[in-house]
Amino acid sequence: MDYKFALELNKIGIVAYNEQENLWQIAKRCAASTGIPMAGAGAVIGLKTGSVVVPGIGTIAGPIVGALTGLVSGTFSCTLLNVAMKDELKKIAQGN
């Protein structure tokens, strides 16, 4: 990962490093920086879908399903990236 590229990702909150940050805190940060924008995109995609039948729950509107899917997938991918790159992020945070 190029140092300048990593700094740009850090500025917008996709990757960040904090020695004391636990998994829950990473997931909360990722939900705000990546999950919410993905939820918006998912809702727009879901507009083309009518409604989805969920067994035991009933029907749910397509935009809601799209938004929830986007929120979960965006948060999950960002969290995995931050956890997987922890050692590299530590080096970048230290300026190495």
N, C-alpha and C positions, 0 to 999 in steps of 0.2 A: 504494500500500500504506500503510495507516494505521500510524503509528509504534507505537502500543500493540500492535496486532496483530503487527507485525514483531518486537517485543520478546518476545511470547509464543512465536512460532515459533522465535526464537533460543534461548529458555530450554529448549525441548524438543529442540533439536538439528536441526530440519528445515532452517532457514536459519541460516547463520552466515557471518561474514566474517573472514578472516585474510589479510593482504596476502601472506604467504609460503606460503599453502596452495596446493599444486598439485592437479591433477586427481585423481591417485591418492589423495591424502589426503582430498579431498572425497568421493570414492567410498567410501572406508573408513568415514568418519563417517556417510555416508548409509546404508550397509549396516547399521550398528548402530542408527541412529535410526529408519529407515523400512523398510529391507529385511527385517529380522528380524520385526517385527510383521506385515508383509504376508505373509511366509512362513508364519506361523502361521495367518493367515486363509486363505491358499491351501491349506494342508494340510486345514483343516476342510472347505473346499469340495470338495477332492479325495476326501474320504471317501465322497462319493456316487458317485464314479466307480470303477469296478472297477479295471482296469489298462489301461495305454496301451501299444500296440505301437510301438516305435521301430525303424525299419529299421536293420539292422546291429548293434543292441544287444540287442533282445529286448523283453520286457514289463517295464514299470515300474509299480509300484503308484501308484494315483491320488493318494494323499496326498503322495507324494514329488514327483510331477510338479507338483502344486498348490503345494507349498512352494517348489520351485525357481523356478516361474513368479512367485510372489509376491516372492521375494527379488530376482530380476532386475528385475522391473517396478518395485518400490518403490525399489530403489537407483538405477535408471536415471532415474526421474522426479524424485527428489530431487536427483540430480547435475545434471540439466538445469536444474532450477529455480535451483540455486545458481550455475551458470555464467551463465545468462541474466540473472540479477538482480544480477550482480557490482557494477555501478556503483551501483545503488540500495542494496545491502547495505553498500557502502563509506560512503555518505552516512549511513545509519542508525548504523553503527559509530562514526562521527565525531560523532554527535549532531545532525546537520543535518536 
